[in-house]
C-alpha cells in the first residue's frame, strides 16, 4: 500500500469495526477522527490490489503457519495453494 493511502487506513478500519459491531454513527466517528466520510466510503468500496492481497496472505501464513497435517517439508507451490485455500475472503 502506498504511504499516502496507509496514513488513514487504521482510522478507516476502526470506523468499519465500530460501525458494524457497536452500531456507532459513521458520520460522528469520521468527524472525531478528522477524516472525510467520502474518503472512508471510497476506502470501504475500493478494489484491493493483488500485491496487497499477497501481503495479507503472507501475514495470515505468519499467524497460522500449519497448512495440512503433513510433517514433511512443503514446496512453494503447495504452500501457495494451501494459503489460497485457507484465506477466507
SULJOBEL-V692325 format. One record per residue. N is the residue number from 1. PSI is psi in radians with two decimals (* if undefined). OMEGA is omega in whole degrees, 0 to 359 (999 if undefined). Layout:
# SULJOBEL-V692325
N:PSI:OMEGA
N:PSI:OMEGA
This chain:
# SULJOBEL-V692325
1:2.46:181
2:2.56:183
3:-0.67:180
4:-0.64:180
5:-0.43:181
6:-0.39:187
7:-0.75:184
8:0.08:185
9:-0.73:181
10:-0.60:177
11:-0.75:179
12:-0.72:179
13:-0.67:179
14:-0.75:179
15:-0.78:180
16:-0.80:182
17:-0.90:184
18:-0.49:177
19:-0.59:180
20:-0.71:186
21:-0.74:184
22:-0.11:180
23:0.60:177
24:2.72:181
25:2.21:178
26:-0.73:180
27:-0.83:181
28:-0.78:181
29:-0.71:179
30:-0.71:177
31:-0.76:181
32:-0.64:182
33:-0.03:179
34:0.83:173
35:2.67:181
36:2.56:177
37:-0.68:180
38:-0.74:179
39:-0.67:178
40:-0.83:181
41:-0.57:176
42:-0.75:177
43:-0.73:183
44:-0.65:185
45:0.30:181
46:2.78:173
47:2.14:184
48:2.21:180
49:2.69:181
50:-0.67:181
51:-0.61:177
52:-0.67:176
53:-0.67:178
54:-0.73:178
55:-0.66:178
56:-0.75:178
57:-0.75:180
58:-0.66:178
59:-0.70:177
60:-0.64:179
61:-0.68:177
62:-0.62:182
63:-0.67:182
64:1.34:189
65:-0.29:184
66:2.07:177
67:2.05:183
68:-3.07:182
69:0.13:182
70:2.48:177
71:-0.11:182
72:2.79:179
73:2.32:183
74:2.54:179
75:3.06:184
76:-0.82:183
77:-0.71:179
78:-0.72:179
79:-0.77:180
80:-0.73:178
81:-0.73:178
82:-0.69:178
83:-0.77:179
84:-0.69:180
85:-0.53:185
86:-0.42:184
87:2.24:184
88:1.36:179
89:*:999
